[in-house]
């Protein structure tokens, strides 16, 4: 749900097939936007605290960031070696965290698209 409560985002998909993001009006339920976003399922979607961006975690090993005005892709973050299971924005910075089946939790700078940090653990994490 968007921070202002006006929109709901959902993703469809089937393992091994392209996945689509749908933006729905929280008031009417009508679809406002829809686009093919990843080449495999999307386990997680998360708005930034400001509502400026939406991040999507992909089973295609990618994290993508979309600006919420026209829903254009502003970043494709690559570096996970397996499914990306979860994404979360930091409240105080333009940073995004991603966790994957590769047992990595990464920190990204959304504006520069740089990976700032990588932490490897002994198990995979499925939520942040």
C-alpha positions in Angstrom: 0.0 0.0 0.0 1.3 3.5 -0.9 2.3 5.6 2.1 -0.6 8.0 1.3 -3.1 5.1 1.2 -4.3 5.9 -2.3 -2.8 2.9 -4.2 -2.2 -0.8 -3.8 0.4 -2.7 -5.7 0.2 -6.4 -6.5 2.2 -8.8 -8.6 1.2 -11.8 -10.6 3.4 -14.5 -12.1 4.1 -18.1 -12.3 7.6 -19.6 -11.6 9.7 -19.4 -14.8 7.4 -16.9 -16.5 7.4 -13.1 -16.7 5.7 -11.3 -13.8 3.6 -8.2 -14.0 3.1 -5.4 -11.5 -0.4 -4.0 -11.2 -1.2 -0.7 -9.5 -4.8 -0.5 -8.2 -6.8 2.4 -6.8 -7.3 1.7 -3.0 -10.7 3.4 -3.3 -12.3 1.9 -6.4 -10.1 -1.2 -6.9 -9.7 -0.3 -10.5 -6.4 -1.0 -12.2 -4.5 2.2 -12.9 -1.2 0.9 -14.3 0.2 -2.5 -15.3 3.6 -3.5 -16.8 5.8 -6.6 -17.2 8.5 -6.1 -14.5 10.6 -9.2 -14.1 11.4 -12.4 -16.1 10.2 -14.5 -13.1 8.0 -14.2 -10.1 8.0 -11.2 -7.8 8.1 -12.3 -4.1 8.1 -8.8 -2.7 7.1 -5.2 -3.4 7.8 -2.2 -1.2 7.2 1.5 -1.4 9.8 4.0 -0.2 8.8 5.9 2.9 8.2 9.1 0.8 6.2 7.1 -1.8 8.6 8.3 -4.5 9.8 4.8 -5.4 8.6 1.2 -5.5 11.1 -1.6 -5.2 10.4 -5.1 -6.6 12.3 -8.3 -5.7 12.6 -10.8 -8.5 13.1 -14.5 -8.7 15.2 -13.5 -11.8 17.9 -12.5 -9.3 17.3 -8.7 -9.8 16.0 -5.8 -7.7 14.2 -3.1 -9.7 13.2 0.4 -8.6 10.3 2.3 -10.2 9.4 5.9 -9.8 5.8 6.2 -8.9 4.7 9.1 -11.0 4.9 7.5 -14.4 6.1 4.1 -13.2 9.4 4.2 -15.1 12.3 2.0 -14.1 15.0 4.1 -12.4 17.3 1.3 -11.3 18.1 -2.3 -12.0 20.3 -3.7 -9.2 22.1 -6.8 -10.0 24.4 -8.9 -7.8 22.3 -11.6 -6.1 23.2 -15.1 -7.2 19.7 -16.6 -6.6 16.1 -15.4 -6.0 15.7 -12.0 -4.3 13.1 -12.7 -1.6 12.6 -9.3 0.1 13.3 -5.6 -0.2 13.0 -2.7 2.3 13.9 1.0 2.1 15.8 2.8 4.9 13.7 5.6 6.3 16.5 8.2 6.6 18.5 7.6 3.3 18.1 6.8 -0.3 19.1 3.2 0.5 17.5 -0.1 -0.2 18.1 -3.5 1.4 17.6 -6.8 -0.4 17.7 -10.4 0.9 18.0 -13.4 -1.2 18.1 -17.2 -1.4 21.8 -16.8 -2.0 22.1 -16.0 1.8 23.2 -12.4 1.1 21.7 -9.2 2.5 22.8 -6.3 0.4 22.6 -2.5 0.9 22.2 -0.4 -2.2 22.3 3.3 -3.0 19.2 3.8 -5.1 20.5 7.0 -6.8 23.9 5.8 -7.8 22.8 2.1 -8.2 25.9 1.1 -6.2 26.1 -1.9 -3.9 27.3 -0.4 -0.6 27.5 -3.5 1.5 27.0 -7.2 1.3 26.5 -9.5 4.3 26.6 -13.2 3.8 24.8 -15.4 6.3 24.5 -19.2 6.9 20.9 -19.3 5.9 18.6 -17.6 3.4 16.3 -14.8 4.6 12.8 -14.4 3.1 11.7 -11.1 4.6 13.2 -7.9 5.9 
